[in-house]
């Protein structure tokens, strides 16, 4: 998604893609505070996405485009940290 901000076009990631990225980064974080912050971000965005009627399709399109190993990793992290999101990520 491209947003115009102060005269510049800014590429803004789809919220589903951003959540997926955070889910893949969480286990790699060495800093516990950053890991906790990422988990909070995922949970907050999951609440936002739960109210969007197109969230299922958005996640399905993005998840299907990444390797199976990443799909499983994202699903595992979501199951552990944000169960309400896990069903959207089931590989």
C-alpha positions as CSV (number, residue, x, y, z in Angstrom):
1,X,0.0,0.0,0.0
2,X,1.4,3.4,-0.9
3,X,0.5,6.4,1.3
4,X,1.3,10.1,0.5
5,X,3.0,11.8,3.4
6,X,4.4,15.3,3.3
7,X,4.7,15.3,-0.4
8,X,6.4,11.9,-0.6
9,X,5.0,8.5,-1.5
10,X,5.7,6.0,1.3
11,X,5.3,2.3,0.9
12,X,3.4,1.0,3.9
13,X,3.3,-2.8,4.4
14,X,0.0,-4.5,4.6
15,X,-0.8,-5.2,8.3
16,X,-1.0,-8.9,7.6
17,X,2.6,-8.9,6.1
18,X,3.9,-6.8,9.1
19,X,2.3,-9.3,11.6
20,X,3.9,-12.2,9.7
21,X,7.3,-10.5,9.7
22,X,7.0,-9.9,13.5
23,X,6.1,-13.6,14.0
24,X,9.1,-14.7,12.1
25,X,11.4,-12.3,14.0
26,X,10.2,-13.0,17.6
27,X,12.2,-16.3,18.1
28,X,15.4,-14.7,16.7
29,X,15.3,-11.7,19.1
30,X,18.1,-12.0,21.7
31,X,16.9,-8.9,23.6
32,X,13.9,-9.9,25.8
33,X,12.5,-6.4,25.8
34,X,12.4,-6.3,22.0
35,X,10.9,-9.7,21.9
36,X,8.2,-8.7,24.4
37,X,7.5,-5.5,22.4
38,X,7.1,-7.5,19.2
39,X,4.6,-9.9,20.9
40,X,2.6,-6.9,22.1
41,X,2.6,-5.4,18.6
42,X,1.4,-8.7,17.1
43,X,-1.4,-9.0,19.7
44,X,-2.6,-5.4,19.1
45,X,-2.6,-5.8,15.3
46,X,-4.4,-9.2,15.7
47,X,-7.2,-7.3,17.4
48,X,-7.3,-4.8,14.6
49,X,-7.2,-7.5,11.9
50,X,-9.9,-9.5,13.6
51,X,-12.4,-6.7,12.9
52,X,-11.5,-6.6,9.2
53,X,-13.7,-8.8,7.0
54,X,-10.8,-9.4,4.5
55,X,-8.2,-10.5,7.1
56,X,-8.6,-14.2,6.2
57,X,-7.9,-13.6,2.5
58,X,-5.1,-11.3,3.3
59,X,-3.3,-13.8,5.5
60,X,-4.0,-16.6,3.1
61,X,-2.4,-14.8,0.1
62,X,0.7,-13.8,2.1
63,X,1.2,-17.1,4.0
64,X,0.9,-19.1,0.8
65,X,3.6,-17.0,-0.8
66,X,6.3,-17.9,1.7
67,X,8.3,-21.2,2.2
68,X,6.6,-24.0,4.2
69,X,9.3,-23.8,6.8
70,X,8.4,-20.1,7.5
71,X,4.7,-20.9,7.5
72,X,5.2,-23.5,10.2
73,X,7.5,-21.2,12.2
74,X,4.9,-18.3,12.1
75,X,2.1,-20.7,13.0
76,X,4.1,-22.0,16.0
77,X,5.0,-18.6,17.3
78,X,1.4,-17.4,16.9
79,X,0.1,-20.5,18.6
80,X,2.3,-19.8,21.6
81,X,1.9,-16.0,21.8
82,X,-1.3,-15.0,20.0
83,X,-3.6,-18.1,19.7
84,X,-6.5,-16.0,18.3
85,X,-4.3,-15.4,15.2
86,X,-3.0,-18.9,14.7
87,X,-6.0,-20.2,12.8
88,X,-5.3,-17.7,10.1
89,X,-1.7,-19.0,9.7
90,X,-2.3,-22.7,9.7
91,X,0.0,-24.1,7.0
